[in-house]
């Protein structure tokens, strides 16, 4: 194949509800552009982007994978993202590095709940998005009715750029709708008028916009994420895929600032995997500057207490995705080696402020090794997997087990299979529980003194005061005593033990957060005292001070939207009320009702199971974690 000069790099995400055909579309794009010489199959387990054995076995994409192809002078990096809601954190991290997205909808199943969640996120981010209606050659495929559903249930701001003949049959064909045709141009102009003032003015005041003006407006409004071209096709059969490629090149702009190549390096690590000999490989998307092999770099991340952690190293190797050489520039994605502690979310260059778009996981489970003697190996393996996904939190329990925080049950199944397949460790997981936290209700103090007043008999004096901190502040430790009053090892033992004791749980058994702990008294006997004495005494004093402060248990809460048929409003709202929902707005009333509000995470599954029966299977539920609230006195306290 002839080498082409690449001038533009586009990073495109493929997103969809599970089983809509993301991986199949990736395979088709790579095959049709010559990047691979045969089509892989999800059913056959030989796809390019589902590289893990578990992904191939289950037929779902779990971690973002990158593949590249070149068309003309444009290189397109495809980031095939998960569709299952348990892996929504992976989707979010992928969105952070994209120039644009292709949102898949099955022509058979139509608009599904996760489709709506994804487009909400894409529109909120203003990310240029094309809609590709897949599976037009499958029995039951719909076109015109599905377009109506897209306008009604997703967004009215769409312009179809292709049409289908023979939908629902193996012989289905796709034809481009040319903006030069008067009917197509006028239809596009009417859709654009809702989001483009220039087109609106031309339609109202005249003269009507010509094809060039409509195309320019379509490019601009797609580029800012307010309007979405719609294309039809089949990933398996290949129909409509050439039109999709051209639409990506024409309507999704590359995000590269002037002078970006000469700026200081700036980028984001959005995926991490292990190499063949166990080395850590990071996928780095560069926004500005250049990185090359043997270059010294410093990655930044926020630590648990809101500070900045630095990970310095020298890049021992670089592979630029879809290109040759060992130097990566703006817009490119590079596999980088050499930064031993690199993690997903690390930044090269300045850290960006702001809260994460997705809340941390709210399910807690405990993993134990099935075979005796593998507890330490299980803990090490889980910590390694958590390093690849920092939104999976793993920490050892006192009894030798390992606690995990997850998004859903599928994640737990995948972790179990990964442990067997990659580490040879079989793990048993406790039933998942909703994870709550405790926050101090007031301020409490406790003191344990060495000598004749000691209840432990240990030569260590520790006094602590624990009080509430700002929401989201985590655990903050400070000193009223003079630094140096204790040997450094004793200071460290006190601080580490405070954090560990609070993490193990407060009076109600849940981790304690958003608190300020102050060391008010300290003392030791030289040379008798040792660090172990301070760990024992500090744990006792921490629990005493926390008991005196009192705590309030907070449980996670979901923001929800539920769309129900007109005649189902009363039974659905009654069920939500019975579950303790706090209602927001209820809108609609012409074709359906849209109910919004908040509901505790532990009651979400109940409404999800009840909704089909209340709505004849027509209700659509969407929710996401959005903070927490104190457990009400009228409700049973969740068990830790």
Beta strands, then each sheet from edge to edge (+ up, - down):
strand 1: 8-16
strand 2: 65-71
strand 3: 74-80
strand 4: 100-106
strand 5: 128-134
strand 6: 158-160
strand 7: 162-165
strand 8: 173-176
strand 9: 228-232
strand 10: 266-274
strand 11: 280-288
strand 12: 291-292
strand 13: 296-302
strand 14: 308-314
strand 15: 317-320
strand 16: 327-328
strand 17: 333-337
strand 18: 347-348
strand 19: 363-369
strand 20: 393-396
strand 21: 402-406
strand 22: 427-429
strand 23: 433-434
strand 24: 437-440
strand 25: 444-448
strand 26: 460-468
strand 27: 475-479
strand 28: 515-524
strand 29: 551-565
strand 30: 582-588
strand 31: 592-600
strand 32: 620-630
sheet 1: 2+ 3- 1- 4- 5- 9- 6-
sheet 2: 7+ 8-
sheet 3: 14+ 13- 18+ 10- 11+ 17- 15+
sheet 4: 12+ 16-
sheet 5: 20+ 21- 19+ 22-
sheet 6: 20+ 21- 19+ 23-
sheet 7: 24+ 29- 31+ 30-
sheet 8: 24+ 29- 32+
sheet 9: 25+ 26- 28+ 27+
end
